Amino acid sequence: MKLLNDVTNERDKKNLKAYLDPLPGDYWNEMCVPYFVVLEVWENGNMIICDEREDSPDNSYWTWDLSKAREVTNNYMKRVCYQHTDGFVADVSREGHHWAVEAWKDMGSPFVKLEEQKKVPVPADFKTVMEQGV
C-alpha cells in the first residue's frame, strides 16, 4: 500500500485515510453495492461493523440488519483493497451512515464478540465432508 503522501488521486486519499483511521459511520461500497458500515472503533484496532442487510417488506429499499453487528479485527479492512496492486476495490463515504450508528446505539449496541463467532472447521478430505453432511 502506498503512503498517503504518494497517493495523488483524491478518492484514493480519502479511502486510505478511512482505511488507516476508520470512524463510526464510515460506509464502504462498490458502485453503490454495500460492503459494510463501521459502528464503533476500539483503541486496540478492533471494530464493530455491520455487513448484513435486510430488505424492506416490499423490496423497495434495503437497510442494515444491525442486530447482526459483530466485532472484527483491523485485518477486516483488507477486503476493501485490491490484493495484488495498490488501490481500493470499494470507496468510503466518511461517516455517511452515521444514522446507522445512532440506530445501533438506540438498540443497546448489540454485537457478537470475536470469540463467540462460530468457526467452521475445514474438513480434511472428501470422505470427511460426506460423513459430516457438509
RAUR-V474574 format. One line per field, one symbol per residue. ss: DSSP state (H for helix, E for strand, L for the rest). phi: phi as a letter, one per 30 degrees, with the letter a starting at -180 (. if undefined). psi: psi as a letter, one per 40 degrees, with the letter a starting at -180 (. if undefined). A space follows every 10 residues. Layout:
# RAUR-V474574
ss = ???
phi = ???
psi = ???
This chain:
# RAUR-V474574
ss = LLLHHHLLLH HHHHHHHHHH LLLLLLEEEE LLEEEEEEEE ELLLLLEEEE LLEEELLLLL LEEELHHHLE EELHHHHHHH ELLLLLLELL EEELLLLHHH HHHHHHLLLL LELHHHLLLL LLLLLHHHHH HHLL
phi = .ddedddcdd dddddddddd bdbejdccac hicdcabdca bcddjdbcbb bccbddechd abbddddcda dbdddedddc cddcadkbdb cccehdbded dddddddjhd acdedcddcc ddddaddded ddid
psi = hiiddehdhd dddddddddd giihehhhih fehhcihhdi hideeiihih ehiiiidefe iiihgeefii hiieddddee iideiiahdi iihhfdfddd ddddddeefi ihideehhhh ihididdddd def.
